[in-house]
Amino acid sequence: MKRDPEFMELLATHVERDREILDRLAGTEHREHVGDAAERVRAAHDAALRRLGDS
């Protein structure tokens, strides 16, 4: 599969935005709930980026 640089840039932008949102939420009273979700989202993002990088 050929990598699309435009898509990869867009994906990286969305991943970074999601991480910033989760970091902000982690500083609120919802910290306990957000912590577990943030870890799952980060793991999914990392796995997706690795798979795309390997293709």
mmCIF file as Biopython writes it, N, C-alpha, C and O atoms, coordinates in Angstrom:
data_model
#
loop_
_atom_site.group_PDB
_atom_site.id
_atom_site.type_symbol
_atom_site.label_atom_id
_atom_site.label_alt_id
_atom_site.label_comp_id
_atom_site.label_asym_id
_atom_site.label_entity_id
_atom_site.label_seq_id
_atom_site.pdbx_PDB_ins_code
_atom_site.Cartn_x
_atom_site.Cartn_y
_atom_site.Cartn_z
_atom_site.occupancy
_atom_site.B_iso_or_equiv
_atom_site.auth_seq_id
_atom_site.auth_asym_id
_atom_site.pdbx_PDB_model_num
ATOM 1   N N  . MET A ? 1  ? 0.843   -1.167 0.000  1.0 0.0 1  A 1 
ATOM 2   C CA . MET A ? 1  ? 0.000   0.000  0.000  1.0 0.0 1  A 1 
ATOM 3   C C  . MET A ? 1  ? 0.898   1.244  0.000  1.0 0.0 1  A 1 
ATOM 4   O O  . MET A ? 1  ? 1.838   1.341  0.789  1.0 0.0 1  A 1 
ATOM 5   N N  . LYS A ? 2  ? 0.602   2.173  -0.877 1.0 0.0 2  A 1 
ATOM 6   C CA . LYS A ? 2  ? 1.365   3.409  -0.963 1.0 0.0 2  A 1 
ATOM 7   C C  . LYS A ? 2  ? 0.864   4.383  0.098  1.0 0.0 2  A 1 
ATOM 8   O O  . LYS A ? 2  ? -0.342  4.569  0.266  1.0 0.0 2  A 1 
ATOM 9   N N  . ARG A ? 3  ? 1.800   5.000  0.809  1.0 0.0 3  A 1 
ATOM 10  C CA . ARG A ? 3  ? 1.428   5.967  1.840  1.0 0.0 3  A 1 
ATOM 11  C C  . ARG A ? 3  ? 1.093   7.307  1.205  1.0 0.0 3  A 1 
ATOM 12  O O  . ARG A ? 3  ? 1.772   7.771  0.289  1.0 0.0 3  A 1 
ATOM 13  N N  . ASP A ? 4  ? 0.047   7.904  1.704  1.0 0.0 4  A 1 
ATOM 14  C CA . ASP A ? 4  ? -0.389  9.216  1.243  1.0 0.0 4  A 1 
ATOM 15  C C  . ASP A ? 4  ? 0.096   10.251 2.262  1.0 0.0 4  A 1 
ATOM 16  O O  . ASP A ? 4  ? -0.439  10.318 3.369  1.0 0.0 4  A 1 
ATOM 17  N N  . PRO A ? 5  ? 1.102   11.056 1.906  1.0 0.0 5  A 1 
ATOM 18  C CA . PRO A ? 5  ? 1.654   12.023 2.866  1.0 0.0 5  A 1 
ATOM 19  C C  . PRO A ? 5  ? 0.607   12.999 3.401  1.0 0.0 5  A 1 
ATOM 20  O O  . PRO A ? 5  ? 0.658   13.387 4.568  1.0 0.0 5  A 1 
ATOM 21  N N  . GLU A ? 6  ? -0.327  13.388 2.564  1.0 0.0 6  A 1 
ATOM 22  C CA . GLU A ? 6  ? -1.374  14.312 3.001  1.0 0.0 6  A 1 
ATOM 23  C C  . GLU A ? 6  ? -2.243  13.664 4.084  1.0 0.0 6  A 1 
ATOM 24  O O  . GLU A ? 6  ? -2.590  14.302 5.079  1.0 0.0 6  A 1 
ATOM 25  N N  . PHE A ? 7  ? -2.589  12.390 3.877  1.0 0.0 7  A 1 
ATOM 26  C CA . PHE A ? 7  ? -3.384  11.659 4.860  1.0 0.0 7  A 1 
ATOM 27  C C  . PHE A ? 7  ? -2.599  11.491 6.157  1.0 0.0 7  A 1 
ATOM 28  O O  . PHE A ? 7  ? -3.147  11.675 7.244  1.0 0.0 7  A 1 
ATOM 29  N N  . MET A ? 8  ? -1.319  11.142 6.046  1.0 0.0 8  A 1 
ATOM 30  C CA . MET A ? 8  ? -0.494  10.942 7.239  1.0 0.0 8  A 1 
ATOM 31  C C  . MET A ? 8  ? -0.394  12.235 8.052  1.0 0.0 8  A 1 
ATOM 32  O O  . MET A ? 8  ? -0.442  12.203 9.282  1.0 0.0 8  A 1 
ATOM 33  N N  . GLU A ? 9  ? -0.256  13.365 7.366  1.0 0.0 9  A 1 
ATOM 34  C CA . GLU A ? 9  ? -0.174  14.645 8.058  1.0 0.0 9  A 1 
ATOM 35  C C  . GLU A ? 9  ? -1.492  14.947 8.771  1.0 0.0 9  A 1 
ATOM 36  O O  . GLU A ? 9  ? -1.498  15.399 9.916  1.0 0.0 9  A 1 
ATOM 37  N N  . LEU A ? 10 ? -2.593  14.695 8.092  1.0 0.0 10 A 1 
ATOM 38  C CA . LEU A ? 10 ? -3.910  14.913 8.690  1.0 0.0 10 A 1 
ATOM 39  C C  . LEU A ? 10 ? -4.111  13.997 9.897  1.0 0.0 10 A 1 
ATOM 40  O O  . LEU A ? 10 ? -4.614  14.434 10.932 1.0 0.0 10 A 1 
ATOM 41  N N  . LEU A ? 11 ? -3.722  12.741 9.768  1.0 0.0 11 A 1 
ATOM 42  C CA . LEU A ? 11 ? -3.846  11.793 10.877 1.0 0.0 11 A 1 
ATOM 43  C C  . LEU A ? 11 ? -3.017  12.254 12.070 1.0 0.0 11 A 1 
ATOM 44  O O  . LEU A ? 11 ? -3.498  12.242 13.203 1.0 0.0 11 A 1 
ATOM 45  N N  . ALA A ? 12 ? -1.789  12.656 11.826 1.0 0.0 12 A 1 
ATOM 46  C CA . ALA A ? 12 ? -0.924  13.122 12.912 1.0 0.0 12 A 1 
ATOM 47  C C  . ALA A ? 12 ? -1.526  14.346 13.598 1.0 0.0 12 A 1 
ATOM 48  O O  . ALA A ? 12 ? -1.439  14.477 14.819 1.0 0.0 12 A 1 
ATOM 49  N N  . THR A ? 13 ? -2.131  15.233 12.828 1.0 0.0 13 A 1 
ATOM 50  C CA . THR A ? 13 ? -2.778  16.420 13.391 1.0 0.0 13 A 1 
ATOM 51  C C  . THR A ? 13 ? -3.936  16.023 14.299 1.0 0.0 13 A 1 
ATOM 52  O O  . THR A ? 13 ? -4.092  16.576 15.387 1.0 0.0 13 A 1 
ATOM 53  N N  . HIS A ? 14 ? -4.739  15.073 13.857 1.0 0.0 14 A 1 
ATOM 54  C CA . HIS A ? 14 ? -5.875  14.619 14.668 1.0 0.0 14 A 1 
ATOM 55  C C  . HIS A ? 14 ? -5.404  13.902 15.931 1.0 0.0 14 A 1 
ATOM 56  O O  . HIS A ? 14 ? -5.984  14.084 17.002 1.0 0.0 14 A 1 
ATOM 57  N N  . VAL A ? 15 ? -4.367  13.097 15.811 1.0 0.0 15 A 1 
ATOM 58  C CA . VAL A ? 15 ? -3.830  12.398 16.980 1.0 0.0 15 A 1 
ATOM 59  C C  . VAL A ? 15 ? -3.353  13.424 18.007 1.0 0.0 15 A 1 
ATOM 60  O O  . VAL A ? 15 ? -3.667  13.309 19.191 1.0 0.0 15 A 1 
ATOM 61  N N  . GLU A ? 16 ? -2.606  14.413 17.560 1.0 0.0 16 A 1 
ATOM 62  C CA . GLU A ? 16 ? -2.094  15.434 18.474 1.0 0.0 16 A 1 
ATOM 63  C C  . GLU A ? 16 ? -3.238  16.209 19.122 1.0 0.0 16 A 1 
ATOM 64  O O  . GLU A ? 16 ? -3.188  16.488 20.320 1.0 0.0 16 A 1 
ATOM 65  N N  . ARG A ? 17 ? -4.262  16.558 18.354 1.0 0.0 17 A 1 
ATOM 66  C CA . ARG A ? 17 ? -5.412  17.280 18.901 1.0 0.0 17 A 1 
ATOM 67  C C  . ARG A ? 17 ? -6.121  16.436 19.961 1.0 0.0 17 A 1 
ATOM 68  O O  . ARG A ? 17 ? -6.478  16.938 21.027 1.0 0.0 17 A 1 
ATOM 69  N N  . ASP A ? 18 ? -6.320  15.155 19.659 1.0 0.0 18 A 1 
ATOM 70  C CA . ASP A ? 18 ? -6.975  14.269 20.627 1.0 0.0 18 A 1 
ATOM 71  C C  . ASP A ? 18 ? -6.171  14.194 21.915 1.0 0.0 18 A 1 
ATOM 72  O O  . ASP A ? 18 ? -6.737  14.224 23.008 1.0 0.0 18 A 1 
ATOM 73  N N  . ARG A ? 19 ? -4.867  14.097 21.791 1.0 0.0 19 A 1 
ATOM 74  C CA . ARG A ? 19 ? -4.022  14.006 22.983 1.0 0.0 19 A 1 
ATOM 75  C C  . ARG A ? 19 ? -4.078  15.291 23.803 1.0 0.0 19 A 1 
ATOM 76  O O  . ARG A ? 19 ? -4.092  15.240 25.033 1.0 0.0 19 A 1 
ATOM 77  N N  . GLU A ? 20 ? -4.109  16.436 23.139 1.0 0.0 20 A 1 
ATOM 78  C CA . GLU A ? 20 ? -4.222  17.707 23.859 1.0 0.0 20 A 1 
ATOM 79  C C  . GLU A ? 20 ? -5.551  17.789 24.604 1.0 0.0 20 A 1 
ATOM 80  O O  . GLU A ? 20 ? -5.596  18.234 25.751 1.0 0.0 20 A 1 
ATOM 81  N N  . ILE A ? 21 ? -6.618  17.365 23.962 1.0 0.0 21 A 1 
ATOM 82  C CA . ILE A ? 21 ? -7.942  17.375 24.603 1.0 0.0 21 A 1 
ATOM 83  C C  . ILE A ? 21 ? -7.934  16.466 25.829 1.0 0.0 21 A 1 
ATOM 84  O O  . ILE A ? 21 ? -8.419  16.851 26.893 1.0 0.0 21 A 1 
ATOM 85  N N  . LEU A ? 22 ? -7.392  15.280 25.683 1.0 0.0 22 A 1 
ATOM 86  C CA . LEU A ? 22 ? -7.348  14.343 26.810 1.0 0.0 22 A 1 
ATOM 87  C C  . LEU A ? 22 ? -6.492  14.886 27.945 1.0 0.0 22 A 1 
ATOM 88  O O  . LEU A ? 22 ? -6.837  14.718 29.115 1.0 0.0 22 A 1 
ATOM 89  N N  . ASP A ? 23 ? -5.382  15.535 27.615 1.0 0.0 23 A 1 
ATOM 90  C CA . ASP A ? 23 ? -4.534  16.125 28.653 1.0 0.0 23 A 1 
ATOM 91  C C  . ASP A ? 23 ? -5.282  17.216 29.417 1.0 0.0 23 A 1 
ATOM 92  O O  . ASP A ? 23 ? -5.165  17.311 30.638 1.0 0.0 23 A 1 
ATOM 93  N N  . ARG A ? 24 ? -6.053  18.039 28.699 1.0 0.0 24 A 1 
ATOM 94  C CA . ARG A ? 24 ? -6.840  19.085 29.368 1.0 0.0 24 A 1 
ATOM 95  C C  . ARG A ? 24 ? -7.907  18.472 30.263 1.0 0.0 24 A 1 
ATOM 96  O O  . ARG A ? 24 ? -8.098  18.907 31.399 1.0 0.0 24 A 1 
ATOM 97  N N  . LEU A ? 25 ? -8.600  17.461 29.752 1.0 0.0 25 A 1 
ATOM 98  C CA . LEU A ? 25 ? -9.646  16.811 30.543 1.0 0.0 25 A 1 
ATOM 99  C C  . LEU A ? 25 ? -9.068  16.130 31.776 1.0 0.0 25 A 1 
ATOM 100 O O  . LEU A ? 25 ? -9.718  16.074 32.820 1.0 0.0 25 A 1 
ATOM 101 N N  . ALA A ? 26 ? -7.868  15.621 31.660 1.0 0.0 26 A 1 
ATOM 102 C CA . ALA A ? 26 ? -7.244  14.931 32.788 1.0 0.0 26 A 1 
ATOM 103 C C  . ALA A ? 26 ? -7.002  15.887 33.953 1.0 0.0 26 A 1 
ATOM 104 O O  . ALA A ? 26 ? -6.830  15.444 35.089 1.0 0.0 26 A 1 
ATOM 105 N N  . GLY A ? 27 ? -6.986  17.182 33.687 1.0 0.0 27 A 1 
ATOM 106 C CA . GLY A ? 27 ? -6.790  18.170 34.738 1.0 0.0 27 A 1 
ATOM 107 C C  . GLY A ? 27 ? -8.088  18.609 35.399 1.0 0.0 27 A 1 
ATOM 108 O O  . GLY A ? 27 ? -8.072  19.499 36.249 1.0 0.0 27 A 1 
ATOM 109 N N  . THR A ? 28 ? -9.200  18.011 35.031 1.0 0.0 28 A 1 
ATOM 110 C CA . THR A ? 28 ? -10.499 18.398 35.587 1.0 0.0 28 A 1 
ATOM 111 C C  . THR A ? 28 ? -10.960 17.384 36.624 1.0 0.0 28 A 1 
ATOM 112 O O  . THR A ? 28 ? -10.246 16.435 36.950 1.0 0.0 28 A 1 
ATOM 113 N N  . GLU A ? 29 ? -12.171 17.605 37.136 1.0 0.0 29 A 1 
ATOM 114 C CA . GLU A ? 29 ? -12.727 16.674 38.129 1.0 0.0 29 A 1 
ATOM 115 C C  . GLU A ? 29 ? -13.022 15.303 37.529 1.0 0.0 29 A 1 
ATOM 116 O O  . GLU A ? 29 ? -13.316 14.358 38.260 1.0 0.0 29 A 1 
ATOM 117 N N  . HIS A ? 30 ? -12.945 15.191 36.225 1.0 0.0 30 A 1 
ATOM 118 C CA . HIS A ? 30 ? -13.187 13.907 35.560 1.0 0.0 30 A 1 
ATOM 119 C C  . HIS A ? 30 ? -11.894 13.112 35.362 1.0 0.0 30 A 1 
ATOM 120 O O  . HIS A ? 30 ? -11.862 12.136 34.613 1.0 0.0 30 A 1 
ATOM 121 N N  . ARG A ? 31 ? -10.859 13.533 36.027 1.0 0.0 31 A 1 
ATOM 122 C CA . ARG A ? 31 ? -9.524  12.960 35.868 1.0 0.0 31 A 1 
ATOM 123 C C  . ARG A ? 31 ? -9.517  11.430 35.958 1.0 0.0 31 A 1 
ATOM 124 O O  . ARG A ? 31 ? -8.857  10.768 35.156 1.0 0.0 31 A 1 
ATOM 125 N N  . GLU A ? 32 ? -10.242 10.866 36.921 1.0 0.0 32 A 1 
ATOM 126 C CA . GLU A ? 32 ? -10.217 9.407  37.104 1.0 0.0 32 A 1 
ATOM 127 C C  . GLU A ? 32 ? -10.779 8.686  35.886 1.0 0.0 32 A 1 
ATOM 128 O O  . GLU A ? 32 ? -10.232 7.673  35.450 1.0 0.0 32 A 1 
ATOM 129 N N  . HIS A ? 33 ? -11.865 9.207  35.342 1.0 0.0 33 A 1 
ATOM 130 C CA . HIS A ? 33 ? -12.497 8.568  34.186 1.0 0.0 33 A 1 
ATOM 131 C C  . HIS A ? 33 ? -11.680 8.781  32.919 1.0 0.0 33 A 1 
ATOM 132 O O  . HIS A ? 33 ? -11.599 7.900  32.063 1.0 0.0 33 A 1 
ATOM 133 N N  . VAL A ? 34 ? -11.084 9.948  32.813 1.0 0.0 34 A 1 
ATOM 134 C CA . VAL A ? 34 ? -10.343 10.295 31.602 1.0 0.0 34 A 1 
ATOM 135 C C  . VAL A ? 34 ? -9.027  9.530  31.526 1.0 0.0 34 A 1 
ATOM 136 O O  . VAL A ? 34 ? -8.579  9.184  30.433 1.0 0.0 34 A 1 
ATOM 137 N N  . GLY A ? 35 ? -8.413  9.266  32.655 1.0 0.0 35 A 1 
ATOM 138 C CA . GLY A ? 35 ? -7.109  8.602  32.663 1.0 0.0 35 A 1 
ATOM 139 C C  . GLY A ? 35 ? -7.108  7.283  31.913 1.0 0.0 35 A 1 
ATOM 140 O O  . GLY A ? 35 ? -6.248  7.052  31.063 1.0 0.0 35 A 1 
ATOM 141 N N  . ASP A ? 36 ? -8.063  6.419  32.219 1.0 0.0 36 A 1 
ATOM 142 C CA . ASP A ? 36 ? -8.135  5.117  31.550 1.0 0.0 36 A 1 
ATOM 143 C C  . ASP A ? 36 ? -8.454  5.272  30.073 1.0 0.0 36 A 1 
ATOM 144 O O  . ASP A ? 36 ? -7.856  4.603  29.230 1.0 0.0 36 A 1 
ATOM 145 N N  . ALA A ? 37 ? -9.392  6.150  29.760 1.0 0.0 37 A 1 
ATOM 146 C CA . ALA A ? 37 ? -9.756  6.375  28.355 1.0 0.0 37 A 1 
ATOM 147 C C  . ALA A ? 37 ? -8.573  6.953  27.591 1.0 0.0 37 A 1 
ATOM 148 O O  . ALA A ? 37 ? -8.326  6.571  26.447 1.0 0.0 37 A 1 
ATOM 149 N N  . ALA A ? 38 ? -7.850  7.861  28.210 1.0 0.0 38 A 1 
ATOM 150 C CA . ALA A ? 38 ? -6.700  8.481  27.548 1.0 0.0 38 A 1 
ATOM 151 C C  . ALA A ? 38 ? -5.653  7.434  27.195 1.0 0.0 38 A 1 
ATOM 152 O O  . ALA A ? 38 ? -5.082  7.464  26.105 1.0 0.0 38 A 1 
ATOM 153 N N  . GLU A ? 39 ? -5.404  6.522  28.104 1.0 0.0 39 A 1 
ATOM 154 C CA . GLU A ? 39 ? -4.417  5.474  27.825 1.0 0.0 39 A 1 
ATOM 155 C C  . GLU A ? 39 ? -4.865  4.586  26.670 1.0 0.0 39 A 1 
ATOM 156 O O  . GLU A ? 39 ? -4.054  4.215  25.821 1.0 0.0 39 A 1 
ATOM 157 N N  . ARG A ? 40 ? -6.144  4.247  26.633 1.0 0.0 40 A 1 
ATOM 158 C CA . ARG A ? 40 ? -6.650  3.413  25.531 1.0 0.0 40 A 1 
ATOM 159 C C  . ARG A ? 40 ? -6.556  4.149  24.198 1.0 0.0 40 A 1 
ATOM 160 O O  . ARG A ? 40 ? -6.177  3.564  23.184 1.0 0.0 40 A 1 
ATOM 161 N N  . VAL A ? 41 ? -6.904  5.436  24.206 1.0 0.0 41 A 1 
ATOM 162 C CA . VAL A ? 41 ? -6.834  6.226  22.970 1.0 0.0 41 A 1 
ATOM 163 C C  . VAL A ? 41 ? -5.385  6.353  22.510 1.0 0.0 41 A 1 
ATOM 164 O O  . VAL A ? 41 ? -5.093  6.185  21.326 1.0 0.0 41 A 1 
ATOM 165 N N  . ARG A ? 42 ? -4.488  6.644  23.426 1.0 0.0 42 A 1 
ATOM 166 C CA . ARG A ? 42 ? -3.072  6.774  23.055 1.0 0.0 42 A 1 
ATOM 167 C C  . ARG A ? 42 ? -2.529  5.464  22.500 1.0 0.0 42 A 1 
ATOM 168 O O  . ARG A ? 42 ? -1.794  5.462  21.512 1.0 0.0 42 A 1 
ATOM 169 N N  . ALA A ? 43 ? -2.888  4.357  23.127 1.0 0.0 43 A 1 
ATOM 170 C CA . ALA A ? 43 ? -2.426  3.055  22.636 1.0 0.0 43 A 1 
ATOM 171 C C  . ALA A ? 43 ? -2.972  2.780  21.236 1.0 0.0 43 A 1 
ATOM 172 O O  . ALA A ? 43 ? -2.252  2.270  20.378 1.0 0.0 43 A 1 
ATOM 173 N N  . ALA A ? 44 ? -4.231  3.114  21.006 1.0 0.0 44 A 1 
ATOM 174 C CA . ALA A ? 44 ? -4.826  2.913  19.680 1.0 0.0 44 A 1 
ATOM 175 C C  . ALA A ? 44 ? -4.162  3.809  18.643 1.0 0.0 44 A 1 
ATOM 176 O O  . ALA A ? 44 ? -3.885  3.371  17.527 1.0 0.0 44 A 1 
ATOM 177 N N  . HIS A ? 45 ? -3.905  5.066  19.010 1.0 0.0 45 A 1 
ATOM 178 C CA . HIS A ? 45 ? -3.219  5.985  18.096 1.0 0.0 45 A 1 
ATOM 179 C C  . HIS A ? 45 ? -1.832  5.449  17.750 1.0 0.0 45 A 1 
ATOM 180 O O  . HIS A ? 45 ? -1.447  5.405  16.582 1.0 0.0 45 A 1 
ATOM 181 N N  . ASP A ? 46 ? -1.091  5.045  18.775 1.0 0.0 46 A 1 
ATOM 182 C CA . ASP A ? 46 ? 0.264   4.543  18.543 1.0 0.0 46 A 1 
ATOM 183 C C  . ASP A ? 46 ? 0.252   3.316  17.642 1.0 0.0 46 A 1 
ATOM 184 O O  . ASP A ? 46 ? 1.079   3.197  16.737 1.0 0.0 46 A 1 
ATOM 185 N N  . ALA A ? 47 ? -0.682  2.407  17.887 1.0 0.0 47 A 1 
ATOM 186 C CA . ALA A ? 47 ? -0.776  1.195  17.070 1.0 0.0 47 A 1 
ATOM 187 C C  . ALA A ? 47 ? -1.120  1.540  15.623 1.0 0.0 47 A 1 
ATOM 188 O O  . ALA A ? 47 ? -0.552  0.967  14.693 1.0 0.0 47 A 1 
ATOM 189 N N  . ALA A ? 48 ? -2.047  2.474  15.433 1.0 0.0 48 A 1 
ATOM 190 C CA . ALA A ? 48 ? -2.429  2.869  14.068 1.0 0.0 48 A 1 
ATOM 191 C C  . ALA A ? 48 ? -1.259  3.512  13.343 1.0 0.0 48 A 1 
ATOM 192 O O  . ALA A ? 48 ? -1.017  3.221  12.172 1.0 0.0 48 A 1 
ATOM 193 N N  . LEU A ? 49 ? -0.533  4.380  14.027 1.0 0.0 49 A 1 
ATOM 194 C CA . LEU A ? 49 ? 0.615   5.030  13.401 1.0 0.0 49 A 1 
ATOM 195 C C  . LEU A ? 49 ? 1.707   4.019  13.064 1.0 0.0 49 A 1 
ATOM 196 O O  . LEU A ? 49 ? 2.346   4.125  12.017 1.0 0.0 49 A 1 
ATOM 197 N N  . ARG A ? 50 ? 1.926   3.042  13.941 1.0 0.0 50 A 1 
ATOM 198 C CA . ARG A ? 50 ? 2.921   1.990  13.656 1.0 0.0 50 A 1 
ATOM 199 C C  . ARG A ? 50 ? 2.516   1.189  12.431 1.0 0.0 50 A 1 
ATOM 200 O O  . ARG A ? 50 ? 3.337   0.928  11.553 1.0 0.0 50 A 1 
ATOM 201 N N  . ARG A ? 51 ? 1.234   0.795  12.373 1.0 0.0 51 A 1 
ATOM 202 C CA . ARG A ? 51 ? 0.760   0.014  11.219 1.0 0.0 51 A 1 
ATOM 203 C C  . ARG A ? 51 ? 0.914   0.803  9.930  1.0 0.0 51 A 1 
ATOM 204 O O  . ARG A ? 51 ? 1.341   0.262  8.909  1.0 0.0 51 A 1 
ATOM 205 N N  . LEU A ? 52 ? 0.566   2.081  9.978  1.0 0.0 52 A 1 
ATOM 206 C CA . LEU A ? 52 ? 0.704   2.910  8.778  1.0 0.0 52 A 1 
ATOM 207 C C  . LEU A ? 52 ? 2.172   3.092  8.410  1.0 0.0 52 A 1 
ATOM 208 O O  . LEU A ? 52 ? 2.525   3.121  7.231  1.0 0.0 52 A 1 
ATOM 209 N N  . GLY A ? 53 ? 3.014   3.211  9.412  1.0 0.0 53 A 1 
ATOM 210 C CA . GLY A ? 53 ? 4.446   3.367  9.156  1.0 0.0 53 A 1 
ATOM 211 C C  . GLY A ? 53 ? 5.070   2.119  8.556  1.0 0.0 53 A 1 
ATOM 212 O O  . GLY A ? 53 ? 6.033   2.206  7.795  1.0 0.0 53 A 1 
ATOM 213 N N  . ASP A ? 54 ? 4.524   0.955  8.896  1.0 0.0 54 A 1 
ATOM 214 C CA . ASP A ? 54 ? 5.045   -0.313 8.381  1.0 0.0 54 A 1 
ATOM 215 C C  . ASP A ? 54 ? 4.567   -0.609 6.972  1.0 0.0 54 A 1 
ATOM 216 O O  . ASP A ? 54 ? 5.148   -1.448 6.283  1.0 0.0 54 A 1 
ATOM 217 N N  . SER A ? 55 ? 3.511   0.072  6.535  1.0 0.0 55 A 1 
ATOM 218 C CA . SER A ? 55 ? 2.957   -0.249 5.214  1.0 0.0 55 A 1 
ATOM 219 C C  . SER A ? 55 ? 3.678   0.485  4.108  1.0 0.0 55 A 1 
ATOM 220 O O  . SER A ? 55 ? 3.335   0.326  2.936  1.0 0.0 55 A 1 
#
